[in-house]
Amino acid sequence: MSEEKAQTRKKNSNGRKGELSEKLGDMNVNISAPKFNYREYIRVLKLARKPTREEFLLISKISILGIALIGILGFIIYVFLTELPKAI
């Protein structure tokens, strides 16, 4: 009895694979690798420059402020989700 079930399952799975391969065979899929234009990369590197000390400090301060705000917001959400269920 179990051998018959195994054979029917095998036949059904082969039939599904055949249908899928037939459907995929009809599809026209053209996949190509992205093209790299090295001249654009060289142009960007030529335009790039080292930031001044003031620019670096300003970017650092803004980044630290953003990270702190996200941390405070996460802590507030954590407190509400842990303390509110206890109060109810």
Backbone as a ProteinNet text record, in pm:
[ID]
protein_1_A
[PRIMARY]
MSEEKAQTRKKNSNGRKGELSEKLGDMNVNISAPKFNYREYIRVLKLARKPTREEFLLISKISILGIALIGILGFIIYVFLTELPKAI
[TERTIARY]
81.9	0	87.6	190.6	274.6	359.7	395.4	472.5	390.4	260.6	174	161.2	148.1	139.2	268.2	381.6	509.5	523	479.5	487.7	395.9	273.4	181.6	232.7	293.7	351.2	465.2	546.1	659	610.1	505.1	450.2	393.8	322	263.9	371.2	478.2	582.9	655.9	676.4	741.1	652.9	523.6	431.5	435	445.5	451.7	580.5	690.2	817.3	813.1	750.8	739.3	657.6	547.7	465	541.8	615.9	691.1	799.3	868.3	974	915.1	794	730.4	695.4	644.4	609.1	733.1	840	961.6	1028.7	1011.8	1070.1	1007.6	881.6	813.5	851.3	900.7	935.2	1064.7	1068.2	1188.3	1256	1354.9	1421.6	1562.5	1589	1722.9	1784.1	1881.1	1948.9	2093.5	2137.2	2275.9	2340.5	2470.9	2546	2545.1	2545.7	2549.6	2680.5	2672.8	2792.1	2854.2	2985	3057.7	3129.1	3105.6	3175.3	3276	3401.2	3504.6	3530.7	3499.8	3522	3437	3315.5	3229.6	3288	3342.3	3403	3526.1	3606.8	3727.4	3687.4	3579.9	3534.2	3489.7	3418.3	3373.1	3492.3	3589.7	3707.7	3787.9	3790.1	3861.4	3790.1	3656.6	3580.2	3580.2	3603.9	3600.5	3720.5	3697.4	3805.7	3793.4	3898.6	3898.5	3822.8	3730.3	3655.2	3744.8	3707.9	3782.4	3747.8	3822.6	3799.3	3659.5	3615.4	3483	3372.7	3387.1	3288.2	3281.8	3399.2	3402.8	3336.1	3365.4	3305.4	3154.2	3107	2963.8	2893.2	2950.5	2892.2	2892.4	3000.3	3008.1	2902	2883.5	2783.2	2642	2613.1	2479.8	2456.2	2557.7	2544.3	2521.1	2597.4	2581.1	2442.6	2395.2	2261.9	2154	2167.7	2071	2068.1	2185	2192.5	2132	2157.9	2102.8	1950.2	1896.3	1751.1	1684.2	1743.8	1688.1	1695.7	1804.6	1818	1715.4	1695.1	1596.1	1456	1424.4	1293.9	1273.8	1375.4	1366.7	1348.6	1416.9	1402.6	1262.2	1207.2	1070.7	970.3	985.3	895.4	910.5	1034.3	1058.9	991.4	1005	944.9	793	733.3	587.4	541.6	615.2	572.8	596.4	687.4	710.9	632.5	616.4	548.6	397.3	348.7	204.3	131.1	180	108.9	105.4	207.6	209.2	105.6	82.8	-11.3	-155.9	-178.8	-318	-362.8
-118.3	0	126.5	131.1	249.8	265.5	153.8	162.3	227.4	194.3	253.1	403.8	446.1	588.8	660.4	597.5	658.7	673.6	572.6	578.9	687.3	697.6	801.3	940.6	956.5	1086.5	1122	1021.4	1043.3	1083.9	1017.7	1050.4	1192	1227.8	1361.2	1469.8	1446	1546.7	1560.7	1450.1	1459.1	1536.3	1516.1	1587.4	1736.6	1775.2	1917.4	1979.8	1907.5	1960.1	1977.5	1884.5	1894.1	2014.6	2039	2155.6	2284.4	2288.8	2408.7	2434.1	2328.9	2347.2	2389.9	2341.3	2383.9	2532.4	2577.5	2718.8	2807.3	2763.5	2842.8	2841.2	2732.3	2724.5	2825.1	2858.3	2953.9	3098.4	3122.3	3259	3301.7	3426.9	3481.7	3571.4	3517.7	3591	3625.1	3754.4	3800.7	3870.8	3807.3	3864.3	3889.6	4012.2	4044	4111.4	4102.5	4162.7	4314.5	4386.8	4533.4	4579.1	4686.8	4740.1	4846.5	4842.5	4937.9	5037	5162.9	5267.8	5328	5289.2	5331.1	5481.2	5545	5689	5765.9	5719.4	5785.9	5775	5658.9	5641	5729.9	5739.4	5823	5969.1	6011.8	6150.2	6183.6	6090.5	6113.2	6120.9	6034.3	6036.6	6165.7	6219.3	6344.8	6461.8	6457.5	6565.6	6557.2	6438.8	6420.8	6490.2	6541	6605	6571.3	6591.5	6566.7	6679.2	6644.4	6751.8	6832.7	6959.5	7043.7	7000	7051.8	7013.7	7055.6	7174.4	7223.6	7134.4	7096.6	7008	6874.3	6819.8	6690.4	6697.6	6802.8	6817.6	6835.8	6912.6	6933.6	6802.3	6726.1	6596.9	6501.4	6503.1	6416.2	6452.6	6582.8	6626.9	6588.1	6607.5	6573.2	6422.9	6344.2	6198	6152.7	6206.5	6169.8	6210.4	6327.7	6373.5	6280.3	6239.7	6148.1	6013.5	5958.7	5829.5	5840.7	5952.2	5971.9	5982.3	6055.7	6068.1	5933.8	5854.3	5721.7	5633.4	5643	5565.3	5605.6	5735.6	5784	5740.2	5751.4	5708.3	5558.4	5478.7	5334.6	5304.1	5377.9	5356.4	5392.1	5501.7	5541.4	5434.3	5384.3	5277.8	5153.4	5117.8	5001.5	5018.3	5136.6	5160.7	5148.7	5208.4	5199.3	5055.5	4976.8	4839.6	4746.8	4782	4695.9	4742.8	4871.7	4922.7	4933.2	4961.1	4972.6	4841.9	4726.9	4602.4	4573	4615.1	4594.3	4681.4	4801.9	4896.2	4858.3	4787.6	4753.8	4634.8
0	0	0	85.3	93.4	-33.5	-97.9	-222.2	-332.5	-335.5	-437.3	-416.8	-289.9	-260.1	-300.3	-271.4	-305.5	-456.4	-530.4	-676.8	-731.9	-677.8	-727.1	-693.1	-575	-539.9	-634.1	-666.6	-755.7	-894.1	-941.3	-1072.6	-1072.9	-965.5	-958	-953.3	-877.3	-867.7	-1000.3	-1071.9	-1202.8	-1300.2	-1291.2	-1378	-1351.6	-1225.7	-1191.1	-1242.3	-1227.1	-1275.6	-1427.1	-1494.5	-1639.6	-1681.1	-1611.2	-1642.2	-1618.3	-1509.3	-1477.1	-1581.4	-1621.6	-1721.3	-1855	-1885.5	-2009.5	-2003.3	-1889	-1874.9	-1879.8	-1812.6	-1812.7	-1949.1	-2023	-2155.5	-2249.8	-2230.1	-2316.3	-2285.2	-2164.4	-2125.2	-2191.5	-2233	-2293.6	-2191	-2120.1	-2012.4	-2058	-2067.3	-2104.7	-1984.9	-1922.8	-1807.1	-1846.3	-1825.8	-1857.5	-1737.1	-1731.9	-1622	-1637.4	-1525.8	-1536.7	-1598.9	-1675.8	-1741.7	-1652.5	-1640.6	-1558.2	-1648.6	-1621.4	-1693.3	-1596.1	-1610.3	-1516.4	-1521.6	-1633.9	-1644.3	-1543.5	-1518.7	-1420.2	-1280	-1246.3	-1113.8	-1098.3	-1202.4	-1197.6	-1182.8	-1251.8	-1243.1	-1100.6	-1036.2	-899.5	-804.7	-822.8	-735.5	-753.3	-874.8	-897	-829.6	-825	-763.8	-611.6	-555.7	-410.6	-346.5	-225.4	-152.3	-4.4	67.8	211.1	280.3	372.8	439.6	533.2	551	645.5	787.4	883.3	1022.5	1067.6	1026.5	1064.5	1006.5	879.4	816.1	887.2	919.1	986.9	1123.9	1199.9	1332.8	1324.4	1225.3	1208.5	1173.2	1082.1	1044.4	1163.3	1242.5	1360.8	1463.3	1488.6	1585.7	1541.4	1414.4	1363	1372.4	1340.5	1349.2	1492.8	1586.8	1728.1	1777.5	1737.3	1776.7	1721.2	1595.9	1536.1	1605.2	1635	1704.5	1843.5	1912.5	2046.6	2041.8	1944.8	1932.4	1905.7	1818.6	1789.7	1913.5	1989.8	2113	2217.6	2233.2	2330.6	2290	2161.9	2112.8	2136.5	2109.9	2135.5	2282.8	2369.1	2513.3	2560.6	2509.2	2546.8	2503.7	2383.2	2335.4	2422.2	2457	2542.2	2678	2738.1	2869.1	2860.6	2758.2	2742.9	2724	2648.2	2621	2739.6	2829	2946.2	3067.8	3087.1	3207.6	3192.2	3073.8	3053.4	3080.9	3033.3	3065.6	3215.1	3289.7	3434.3	3503.6	3452.3	3514.4	3487.1	3378.1	3342.3	3413.5
[MASK]
++++++++++++++++++++++++++++++++++++++++++++++++++++++++++++++++++++++++++++++++++++++++

